[in-house]
Amino acid sequence: MNKLTSRLTSYQVARRRIFNVSRGWIGEVTAQRRGRESLALVTQQTQEPIMPHDEISLRQIGSKERGL
């Protein structure tokens, strides 16, 4: 893990990924709310392939995350 991700808990990383994937765009709003580091983190994560079990998790968790 690099310096950026090592400073975050796995839960925080997962929330950023879910937020970004559910919106379908690179996290500009997240960057405005949480600073430049989160934009770098979200951008890095969008380059990772989405596995089928992640899509199932998005359906279960996405509705809650979209309200944030």
C-alpha positions as CSV (number, residue, x, y, z in Angstrom):
1,M,0.0,0.0,0.0
2,N,1.2,3.5,-0.7
3,K,1.3,6.4,1.8
4,L,-2.2,7.6,0.8
5,T,-4.1,4.3,1.3
6,S,-2.1,3.3,4.3
7,R,-3.5,6.4,6.1
8,L,-7.1,5.3,5.5
9,T,-9.1,2.4,7.0
10,S,-10.4,-0.2,4.7
11,Y,-13.9,1.0,5.4
12,Q,-13.0,4.6,4.3
13,V,-11.4,3.2,1.1
14,A,-14.5,1.1,0.4
15,R,-16.8,4.0,0.9
16,R,-14.9,6.1,-1.5
17,R,-14.9,3.3,-4.1
18,I,-18.7,2.7,-3.6
19,F,-19.4,6.4,-3.9
20,N,-17.5,6.8,-7.1
21,V,-18.7,3.6,-8.8
22,S,-22.4,4.3,-7.9
23,R,-22.1,7.8,-9.5
24,G,-20.2,6.5,-12.6
25,W,-17.7,9.4,-12.7
26,I,-14.3,10.2,-11.2
27,G,-14.9,11.7,-7.8
28,E,-14.8,15.4,-8.4
29,V,-17.4,16.1,-5.6
30,T,-15.5,13.9,-3.2
31,A,-12.3,15.8,-4.0
32,Q,-14.1,19.1,-3.3
33,R,-15.4,17.8,0.0
34,R,-12.3,15.9,1.3
35,G,-9.4,17.5,-0.5
36,R,-6.9,16.6,-3.3
37,E,-5.8,13.3,-1.7
38,S,-9.2,11.7,-2.1
39,L,-9.3,12.7,-5.8
40,A,-6.0,10.9,-6.3
41,L,-7.3,7.9,-4.3
42,V,-10.6,7.7,-6.2
43,T,-8.9,8.2,-9.6
44,Q,-6.5,5.4,-8.7
45,Q,-9.3,3.0,-7.7
46,T,-11.3,3.6,-10.9
47,Q,-8.5,2.0,-12.8
48,E,-9.0,-1.3,-10.9
49,P,-11.4,-3.9,-12.5
50,I,-14.7,-4.2,-10.8
51,M,-15.4,-7.8,-9.7
52,P,-18.9,-9.3,-9.7
53,H,-19.1,-9.5,-5.9
54,D,-18.4,-5.7,-5.8
55,E,-21.4,-5.1,-8.0
56,I,-23.6,-7.1,-5.6
57,S,-22.2,-5.0,-2.7
58,L,-23.0,-1.8,-4.6
59,R,-26.7,-2.8,-5.0
60,Q,-26.9,-3.5,-1.2
61,I,-24.9,-0.5,0.0
62,G,-25.3,2.0,-2.8
63,S,-28.7,3.4,-1.8
64,K,-27.3,4.3,1.7
65,E,-24.1,5.8,0.3
66,R,-25.9,7.9,-2.3
67,G,-27.6,9.9,0.5
68,L,-24.2,11.1,1.8
